[in-house]
Amino acid sequence: KAGVTQTPRYLIKTRGQQVTLSCSPISGHRSVSWYQQTPGQGLQFLFEYFSETQRNKGNFPGRFSGRQFSNSRSEMNVSTLELGDSALYLCASSLVGGGSYNEQFFGPGTRLTVL
Amino acid sequence: GDSVTQMEGPVTLSEEAFLTINCTYTATGYPSLFWYVQYPGEGLQLLLKATKADDKGSNKGFEATYRKETTSFHLEKGSVQVSDSAVYFCALTPGGTSYGKLTFGQGTILTVHP
């Protein structure tokens, strides 16, 4: 069974631009969560989508947004990029979102560098 | 809000030494607790979990017990190997409809020398 895939793996952008990252969950998984990993702040939860609806949201500004499609694939968008947005963005999928525990499986991440 | 505090690293040990990485948490209700591991150049992997008080999670020789009275979930291994060198993260989910939200500790870098 294929794991969680994220594209692209590496991305370089300049301040003020916007970026879209993509995540394909494990087949059959309906919940997708996004995290930001930086040396200073560690791993921080961005948001979670389940059945095309945002179920949980972290403490990030509105420049960070996401969506989920009917096939469970998810995208996250960051608008008006800032230097501080440089990070590894991780996506995780699980079988069911909310109401019961299911292991989250993580993708390899997208490394975003903002110049 | 929920939070997880891990002992600061890095931790450097010799092979076959005993490992303890401390983890304490703050959460309302009854969270589920996890240890994740990130090997060099690889993604995050679940190492072990415990979903209720007094549960012991175990995997690959690692163990951790969910202690509600001390709000702790310390990771232990009796004899570490070079291959255990990695970054270890303690994490929790609050449960209910928030199982998709993991709150992580800062991570502890473990280096094991032959």
Boltz contact constraints between the chains, C-beta under 6 A:
constraints:
  - contact:
      token1: [A, 31]
      token2: [B, 100]
      max_distance: 6.0
  - contact:
      token1: [A, 33]
      token2: [B, 100]
      max_distance: 6.0
  - contact:
      token1: [A, 42]
      token2: [B, 104]
      max_distance: 6.0
  - contact:
      token1: [A, 42]
      token2: [B, 106]
      max_distance: 6.0
  - contact:
      token1: [A, 43]
      token2: [B, 104]
      max_distance: 6.0
  - contact:
      token1: [A, 45]
      token2: [B, 101]
      max_distance: 6.0
  - contact:
      token1: [A, 48]
      token2: [B, 100]
      max_distance: 6.0
  - contact:
      token1: [A, 48]
      token2: [B, 101]
      max_distance: 6.0
  - contact:
      token1: [A, 56]
      token2: [B, 98]
      max_distance: 6.0
  - contact:
      token1: [A, 56]
      token2: [B, 100]
      max_distance: 6.0
  - contact:
      token1: [A, 56]
      token2: [B, 101]
      max_distance: 6.0
  - contact:
      token1: [A, 97]
      token2: [B, 100]
      max_distance: 6.0
  - contact:
      token1: [A, 98]
      token2: [B, 97]
      max_distance: 6.0
  - contact:
      token1: [A, 98]
      token2: [B, 99]
      max_distance: 6.0
  - contact:
      token1: [A, 101]
      token2: [B, 32]
      max_distance: 6.0
  - contact:
      token1: [A, 101]
      token2: [B, 51]
      max_distance: 6.0
  - contact:
      token1: [A, 101]
      token2: [B, 99]
      max_distance: 6.0
  - contact:
      token1: [A, 103]
      token2: [B, 46]
      max_distance: 6.0
  - contact:
      token1: [A, 106]
      token2: [B, 43]
      max_distance: 6.0
  - contact:
      token1: [A, 106]
      token2: [B, 44]
      max_distance: 6.0
  - contact:
      token1: [A, 108]
      token2: [B, 43]
      max_distance: 6.0
